[in-house]
Amino acid sequence: MIEITLQEGDRLEWALKSFKRKVIQSGLFAELRRRRHYVKPSEARALKDELALRRARAAARRAARLRGRRAASRSPRHDAH
């Protein structure tokens, strides 16, 4: 259970901000959002596969970008001739 202890004179805005931060960091907010609607097991697998595909594509893009930077730094200078 998430608790925020307030002292006399603490501002409500600070307390709400602190509470919200703790809820998000605990993962409760993401869990509530995930459980908002029932997801059939077949849909859950499809979502999981789609997320894995997105992550793989993003990793491939990062790797290609990194390879491009390395190749550009190793290429011989054209004005050396």
BELKA-V107350 format. One record per run of one state. SS is the DSSP state (hx for helix, st for strand, lp for the rest). FROM is the first residue (numbers start at 0). TO is the last residue. If there is no record, write none. Layout:
[[SS/FROM/TO] [SS/FROM/TO]]
//
This chain:
[[lp/0/10] [hx/11/25] [lp/26/26] [hx/27/33] [lp/34/39] [hx/40/73] [lp/74/76] [hx/77/79] [lp/80/80]]
//
